[in-house]
């Protein structure tokens, strides 16, 4: 149970790996700015006021696709930056994910490929290409991140410049099959990545599943944690979701959704109450009034 609670991809209370790395970076940056007397610069973020409320169009149940994919690249950058050991100095990598052994293109992989960490734009373009071509949803991107961290935790491997593409590809492949109703087949990814074979995709998927110990379940609480941690990460890196003033129409829509959810949870609560109490316990049940402050 203790091991489960310490695994962020399985337990909702365990902090995600990438957010922990980000918070370390933020603390170090603030400390450096304080020591060197560096001003934070001009504030460009929009803040709500009494007259105007700024809100974005992304929710935990319907994330904004473009913003989410942009944010997904941030954890990969952080995990690459904070990897414990370089793959060339350790065996914390696996051959199935190594581009030298399993290249994604016909172009020869340079010998110094592992020395150069990809930047945010490079990772974003790779992920965006796959999501755009396969027409995947933003929710699938959140699940992709869950599987990526679960692989690193379960298999105890490091993500590095020579294996990040295949690890991300394997996570996207699995997430699209588990989450989306109309799954993208392995052969479809071969149409996107022209030089990869179906046999290679099948082998990578099989290894990915085995390394996850076939645990592909993503509880709603874990999904929500990754969504909000990703938003916090984006905010720390000045990559916030696009904010727009709250309009009357949007406010009415949000209110309608809120009422619908409230009615739904009331019905679920009543059903749970009926299941939770026996006939002997029904006598004398009293509900305390809510205190609003």
C-alpha positions, 0 to 999 in steps of 0.5 A: 500500500505504501508503494502504491501511495508513492506512485503518482500514476496510481494514487491521487495523493502522490505528487507527479514527478514532473510537478516536483521537478518544476517546483524545484526549478521555480524555487531555485529561480526565485532564490537566484533572483533574490540573491542577484536582485533581479526584478521579476519583469513586467506582469503580462498575466491577466487577472480577474477584477470586480468588473471583469472575470477572465476564464479559459475554455479548458475544463477537466472533462473537456481540455483545450486540445491545442493548449494541452498538447503544448503543455504536454511537452513541458513535463518531457522537457523537465524529465529529460533535464532532471534525469538521474543519469545519462543513458550512455553511463548507465543501463537505465534504458531499454533497447526497445525504446532506443532509436539507434536500435529501432530508428523511426526514420531511415536517416542514420542516428548521429553518434552524439544524438544522446548528448543534445536534449530536445527543446520544447518546440521540438517535442511539441511538434512531434506530439502535435504531428501524431495527435493531428494526423491520428485525430486524437483528443486532448483527454488522450494527451492527459492519459499519455502523460499518466502512462509515461510516468507510470512506465518510468516508475514501474520499469525504473528507466530514465528518459533521455534524448535517444529514447524519448520519442519511442517512449512518447510514441508508445504512451500515445499508442496505448492511450489512444486505444484505451481512451478513444472510442475509435482506436487508431490501429498500429498500421495507421501510425505507420502511415504517419511515420513512414519508415516504421514497420507494423512489426516494430510497433507491435513489439513496442506495444507489447513491451510497453504493456509488460513494463506497465504490468498490464496496468492500464487503468486510470482512475478519475481522481488520478486523471484529474490530478494530472490535469491540474498539475499540468495546468500548474506546470504551465502557469509556472512556465508562463504557458497559461491557457488562453484567457478571455473575458467571461461573457453572459452567454458563457456564464449561463452555459456554465451555470446550466452545466453546474446545475446538471452536475449538481442534480446528477450528484444528488441522485448518486448520493441518494443511491449511495445512502440507500446502499450504505445503511441497513434498516436497523440504522435508518432510525434516528439518522439526522443530517446537520445543516451546512454552514456557509461562510 
